[in-house]
Each structure stands twice: as structure tokens, then as C-alpha cells.
């Protein structure tokens, strides 16, 4: 009698992955990739917020340097809430008076601030309590004390509330 051998068959459990196992793996991988994407978005928002704070710091330093350069106007109190007025003579070699320079500095500074920061606005004032003030229209400057407060506000896009709250950055400069 001749015996014929049949090819050896593997048990059913060793044949490979089933479709359900592949789908479960894809779901787990998808959830992980969504988590990574969420972390990336959060990181980008934080980086943007950090950039805005750095810009506010540079603008505060810019105004402090402008005040230091116009020492006569600074000691006379011309930088206490000056009206932002463009004066072409302050931008030329002929020069201008210290009060006109303070107003021109405020104009140039405010314009650059508004063009750089989202809804950016700022004020310079004498203030004994500089860490207050809700916005440039309500800065809570009391006009007393020996320190100038350079207050800057802008919209921060990280907030999920509507309307987003204004961020405030304050630097004091001793008179």
C-alpha cells in the first residue's frame, strides 16, 4: 500500500493577523498620532505667546531708551501720558524741543507697537501702583510716585475664551 503524505498544515492560530487585530492596531496608532499632533499645536501656541512677550519686552526697553536719550524731557515729566504726535523736526538733524520729542517718541513707539503685537497698545505714565490697569484705555495710572510705568497690552491667542483676555507687560523706570 502506498501512502501519500499530505502537506503539513499549520494550526489556524498561527496563520497570521486577523483583520480585527489589524484594525485595533490602527486605532491605537491613530490615537497616538492625534496625541502627538495635539502636543505640536500646544507647543506652537506657546512659542507664539513667548514671541509676543519677547516683543513686548523689546518695546518696553525701546521706550526706556527713548526716555533716557531725552533726559531733559524725562526729568521735566514730559513722558507722563504724552499725546502721541508726529513731529517731523524731531526726525531731522535740526532737532526739536524735549516735549515735542516725548510726543514724537510716543507716536513712533505706539505705531510700531500696534503694528507688531496683535491689538498692541501701550502707555507711559507716573504710577505708584504699576501692576494694575486693564487696558490702554483704562491704565489706572495715578500720576504719583517717582517711577514711570511702561505698560503694554496685547491679545494672546492661547486663550480658549471669547473674547480672549489682554496680556499685560509692565516695566518701571525710576525718575
C-alpha positions, 0 to 999 in steps of 0.5 A: 500500500502506498501512502501519500503524505499530505502537506503539513498544515499549520494550526489556524492560530498561527496563520497570521493577523486577523483583520480585527487585530489589524484594525485595533492596531490602527486605532491605537496608532491613530490615537497616538498620532492625534496625541502627538499632533495635539502636543505640536499645536500646544507647543506652537501656541506657546512659542507664539505667546513667548514671541509676543512677550519677547516683543513686548519686552523689546518695546518696553526697553525701546521706550526706556531708551527713548526716555533716557536719550531725552533726559531733559524731557524725562526729568521735566515729566514730559513722558507722563501720558504724552499725546502721541504726535508726529513731529517731523523736526524731531526726525531731522538733524535740526532737532526739536524741543524735549516735549515735542520729542516725548510726543514724537517718541510716543507716536513712533513707539505706539505705531510700531507697537500696534503694528507688531503685537496683535491689538498692541497698545501701550502707555507711559505714565507716573504710577505708584501702583504699576501692576494694575490697569486693564487696558490702554484705555483704562491704565489706572495710572495715578500720576504719583510716585517717582517711577514711570510705568511702561505698560503694554497690552496685547491679545494672546491667542492661547486663550480658549475664551471669547473674547480672549483676555489682554496680556499685560507687560509692565516695566518701571523706570525710576525718575 
